[in-house]
Amino acid sequence: MASAATAPPTPGNLKRIVAASLIGTTIEWYDFFLYGSAAALVFNKVFFPDSDPLVGTLLSFLTYAVGFAARPLGALVFGHYGDRLGRKKLLVLSLLLMGGATFAIGLLPTHATIGSAAPVLLTVLRLVQGFALGGEWGGAVLLVSEHGDARRRGFWASWPQTGAPAGQLLATGVLSLLTAVLSDAAFTSWGWRIPFLLSGVLVIVGLWIRLSVDESPVFREALAQAEARKAEAGAAAEKTPLVAVLRHHWRDVLIAMGARMAENISYYVITAFILVYATTSAGVSKQTALNAVLIGSAVHFAVIPLWGALSDRIGRRPVYLLGAAGVGLWMFPFFALVDRASFGSLVLAVTVGLVLHGAMYAPQAAFFSEMFATRMRYSGASIGAQFASVAAGAPAPLIATALLADYGSSTPIALYVIAAAVLTLIAVGVAKETRHRDLAEVASPADAVDAAVTRRADAHTV
């Protein structure tokens, strides 16, 4: 029988929690993806104007990758305090940091104004973005997972995941509109700043909604039990979440990192690198490439909850494995379609790729949440997800652009994504199915053994 702290929320309350997580993650991903699209389209001109166009794009993507380097630090800091103080407080802070950094990028002087200081300041603000996003993802998916109905956890927890395509849709849509109504000169001069400045308005809306929801009941109960244990005479001090994760859940962290490889790499190749490849090698206009990503992102948004619901019926692993295998098999057809340089073939390439990506991304929230015990769940899920991003998503556009520059062909890029798919198939293949896990479980079995050993040792010393 559910306790008062963990009783299922009413449908209306659950929908408000899902909406708060979705809107918050949409804004955060809008900010993050906006940078990626701008890096491909304009930053090479306004922040690295003295470089060869392809070299300038490489330098632009290098600052893009810096944001990923900060994500593990964000995962460590936000995970630690999120497991100690709660999910909600840290989610408010992450939204403020991300929105503030993005708004500041819109005000940043260019290379023509302040010289080399411009890309330095751009890099610093990108680090703040990465730090904030490193803490956002874990808290957003946990807030929904720990509130939701266990039988439909995959479905409900997949909604914060739709924040990624929604943010991509919003960022790409704004850029596509601006490139359509502005000349290239106007867009390069000042038009690119508008989407970054819009972030300030979006953050105000996101904060208003996010502040209205309650803390996770599962976390509240876990915290109450931890406080009760502290009050017991001779009770052992509770280990920090990071130490507990590395001691008892290191295998789960490695599985989560492996699971992220194909998901992360394929996504940034399909949505960020494609803007470079389609406009330079396939000869497609940037407007056409942006519109193709726009349509693909809309379909991606729609299919993620469907994949999440399927994972509730057949399990997280089968759906995830299907997505990893599908993305690997799709890469050669993907580039063949892009090379045809027609809008229809480009839309088909991006859309099918994102639908297959969704089969990995949708169950990921519930899958990672179910791997870890409550008092270390924010740390465990965030560390597993964000440390992988350094090796996966961060260098993906950079590696793909470098391979294109060296070989002048899409074949090495396709093989790169296929190798990532193989790693993910191995990682998820050795994982245990988690969909029946009770998230109200506060401590791992290993923690229970430690507690029993401590009690026996205390008894012998009396």
N, C-alpha and C positions, 0 to 999 in steps of 0.2 A: 504493500500500500504506500502511495507517495506521501512524503512528508509535506508539511505546509510550505516548506522552502522550495521543494522541487515539484510541486503539483503543476500539471500542464497548464500553460496560460490559456486564456480564452482566445478564440479565433481572432477577434478584433485586436487584442493586445499583441498576439503573435505577428499579425500582419503589420502593425505599427513598428515592431522591432525589426522585421524584415525590411520594411521601407527605410528605416533609419540607417541600417547597415548598407543597403543598396545605394541610397543617395550619397552617403558618405564615401563609399568605395568608388562610386562613379566620379565624384569630384576629384578624389585623389588620383584615380587613373587618368582622368581628363588632363590633369596637370602633368602627370608623368609622360603620357603618350604625346601630348602636345609638344613637348620638348623633342621627342624622337622624330616626329614629322617635320618640325622646324629644322632639326639637325640635317635631315635629308634634303630639304628644299631651300633653306635660306641662310642658316648659320655659317655655312662655308663661305658665304659672300660678305656677311656683315661683321663676322668675328675673325675670319682667317682669309682676308682678301688677297694676301700676297702669295698664296699657294696655288699650285696647279689645281684645276677644278676637282679631280678625283682625289688628290692629296688633301685638299681642303675638306672634302667630304669625310675622308678618313679621320682627320683631326676633329671634325665636328662630331663624328660617332665616338671618338675617344672621350670627349667630355660627356657624351651620352652614357658611355660605359662607367664613368666615374660614379654616377648615381647608383649603379648596382653595387659598386664596391662599398658604399655606405650602408646598404641594406642589412648586411649581417650585424653591423654595430647597432642599428635600430632594432633588429630582432632581439639582440642580447639585452639591451636596456629596457625596451618596452616589454619584452617577455618577462624579465625579472620583476618589474614593478607591476605589470599586469597580473602576475600570479600572486603578488603580495597585496596590492591595493584594489584590484578589480579591473574589469575590462573597460567599463564606460569612461572612467577618468582618462585613461591612456588614449582612447579613441578620439576624445575631444582635443587632446594635445596634438595628436598626429595630424588632425585636420587643420589646426591652426598653423603648424609648421609648414605643411605642404602648401597651403594656400598663400601664406606670407611669402615664401620663396618664389612661387610662380608669379605672383603679382610684382615682386621686385625685378624679376627677369624682364617683364614688360616695360620697366622704367630704366633698364640698364643702358648706359652709353655704349656705342659701338667702337670698333677698332679705329674707325676714322676720327673719332672724337678724343679718345684717351689712350689709343695705342694698345700695347700688349697687356695693359691692366684690364681691358675689357674681357678677353677670354679667361683671365684669372678669376675675375669676379663671377663670370658665368659658371666656372667650374665649382666655386664655393657654393653658389646657390643650388647647383645640381647635387652637390653633396648633401645639402639640407633636405632636398626633395627625396633623395634615396634613403636617408636616415628615417624620415617620416613614413615613407611607404613600407620600410622594413618592419615597422611596428604596427602599421594599419591592418595589414591582411589578417594576421593571426587573431587580433581582437575582434574584427568584424565577423569573421566566420564563426568564432567561438560564441559570440553573443547570440547568434541565431541557433547554432548547434545545441547550446546548453539551455535554450528556452524551448526548443521545438519538440514536436511529437516524435518519439523514437522510431515509430513505424514509417514516418515520412521524412526522416532527418536528411536523407540525401537530396530530396526535392527542396526542402526549405533552405538547407545550407548552400544549395547551388545558387540561390538568388543573389547573395553578395558577390558570387563569382561573375554574375552578369554585369557587375559594375565595370569589369575590364572591357568587354565589347561596348558597353554603353559609353564609357569614357572615351574609347577609341572612336566610336560613332560621333560623339559630340565634338571631339578635337578635330577629327578629319572633316566633319561637316562644316565647322566654322572656317577651317582653312580652305576647304573647297569653295565655299561661298565667297570668301575674300579674293581668292585667285580668279574667280569668275567675274567679279565686279570691278576689280582693280587691275591696272596695268602692272606688268612685271616690275617696272621702276617704282611705282607707288607701293606695291607690296613689299619690295626689298627695302625701301626707304623707311616706311612707318607702319604699313598695314599688318605686318607680322606681329606687332606689339598688341593689337586689339584682343586676340584670344587669351593672351597672358593676363591682361588687365581685367578681363571678364571673370577671372578666377576669384577676384575679391568679392563679387556679388554672389557667386556660387557658394563660397565658404560661409557667408552669413546665413544663407538658406540651410546649408548642411548642419551648421551648429544649432540652429533653432530646432531642427528635427531631432538631432542626436541627443541633445540635452533633455528631451522629453521622455526618453525611455528609461526603464529600470535596469539595475544591475542584474547579471545572470543569477538565477536562483540556485543553480548548481554551485556556483562559486561562493555565494553567500553561505550555503550550508557547509561547504568545505572549510571556509574561513572560521565559522563558528566551532566546528569540530577541532580545528587546529588550536583555537584559543582555549578550548576546554582541555586539550592535552597539555598546553603550557601551564594551566592552572594546577595540574596534578603535581603532587610533591615528587620531586626526583625525576620528572619527565625529561627525556633527552631533547636537546635543542633541535628544532626543525632545520633540515638541510636547505641551503639556498636552492631555488628551482634549477639553476644551471648545473650545479653539482649533482642533483638528483637525476636530471635528464641524462647527463654523461655517464653516470654510474649504472642506471637501471634501464635506460632507453636508447643506448648508443646504436643498437641495431636498428631500431625504428627510425632514428635520425638518418642513418645511412640509406635506408629504404626510401624515405621521403626525398632525400637528395637525388637518388637515382631515378625516382619517379618523375622528378621535375625536369630531367635533362631533355627528353624529347618534347615535352609540353612547352618548356620555356624557349628552347632553340627554334622549334618550328614556328612558334607564334611570331617571334621577332623577324624571322626570315620572311614570313608570309605578309606581315603588316608594315614593317619598317624598311627592310632591305629591298622589298619589292619596288618601293618608290624610286630607289636608285637604279635597280636592274631594268625596270620597265622603261625608264626615261633615257638611259644611256645605251643599253645594249639592244633593246627591242624597238627603240625609237618612238615610244608612246609619249604623249604629252603628259605633264604632271597633273593636269586637270583630269584626264582620263584615268590615270593611275589612282588618284585620290578617290574618284567616284567608284571605282571597282572595290577599293578597300571599304568605302562607305557602305555599299550594298552587302558585301561579305560580312561586315560587322553587324549589320541589322539581322541577318540570318543567324549569325553566331549567337546573338542575344536571345533569339527565339528558341534555339535548340538546346541551350544549356539546361534549363529546368527540365526538359524532356529526358535528357541523359541522366540528370540527377534522379528523376522519378524511376527510371529504368534500374538504376543502381540500388534502389530500395527493393526492387523485385528480384533481381538476379545476383546482386552483390556488387561491391565496389571494384573488386579485381577484374571480373570479366569485362565490364564496361571500359575500364582503364586500359586493359590489354588490347581491346579492340581499337581504341583510339591510337595507341602507340604503333600498332602494326599498320593501321590505315594510313597514318601520316608518313611512315617510312615508304610504303608502297606508292604513295601519291606523288612523291617528289619529282620523279622524272616526267610523268605526265604534266605536273604543275608547270615546270619550266618550258616544256614543249608548247603548252597552251599560251604562256606569256610570250614566247617567241613568235607566235602567229600575229602579234601586234594588233589584234582586233579587240574592241571593247567587250564583246560577248565572251570571247575566249579568256580574257583577263578576269572577268567577273566569275566565270566558271572555275578557273584555277584557284582564285582566292576563296570563293565560297565553299567549295568542297574541302579545301585545306582547313578552313576554320570550323566546319562542321565536324570533321574528324578530330581536330584539336579539342573541341568541346567535349568529346567523349572522355578525354583525360581531365580536362579542367573542371567539369561539372561534379564528379564524385570526389574530387581532390579535397574539398573543404571538409566533408564528413569523414572521409578516409583518414586524413591527417589528425583530425580532432579525436577520432576514436582510438588512435594509437597510444595516447598518453593519458596518464592519471590527472585528475582535476587540478591539483596544486602545482603541477608542472606542465600543464597543457599549453598555456600561452607560450612558454619558453620553448617547449619541444616542437610544437607545430611551426612556430616562427623560425627557429634555428634551422630545422630541416628544410623549410621552404626557401628561406632567404640566403643561406649559405650556398645552396645550389645555384642561385641566380648569378653569383659571381663567376662560376664556371660555365653557366649556360646562357642566360639571356644577355648578360653584360657584354661578352665579346662576340655574340652571334652576328650582329650587323657588321661589326668590325672585321671578323674573320671572313664573312661572306664577301665583303667589299674587297678585301685583300686577295682572296682567291680569284675573284673576277679580274682584278688588276694584273695578277700574275699569269693566269691561264687563259683569260679571255673567253671562258666557257662556263656554262652552268653545271657541268658534270661534277667537278669537285665539290660544289656547294650542295648538290643533291646527295652526294656520298657522305658529306659532313652531317646532314640531317638524318640520314639512314643510320649512321653509326650511333647517333644519340638515341634513335628509336630502339636499337638493339640493347643499349644500356638500360633503358627504361623497361623493356620487356623482361630483362633479367631481374631487375630490382623488384618489380611488381610481382613477377612470377614466384619469387621466394617469400613474399609477404604473406601474412595470415589474413583471412577474411575478417573484417571488423564490423560489419553492419549490425550485428546483434549485441554489440558492446553497450553496457550501461554507463552513460556518462556521469552518473551520480557517484560512481566509484571514486573515492577521494584519494586513495593511496594504491600504489602498485603492490603486487604480491611481495616483491623484494623489500619494499618498505615495511610491510607487515612482519616479515622475518626479522628485519633489523630491530623493530620495536620490541619483538618478543625476546631477542637476544639481550637488548638493553635492560628489559624488566628482570630477566633472570640474573644478569650481572648485578643489578641493584639489590636483588633479594639476597645474594650471597655476601654482599658487603655490609648488610644490616647486622 
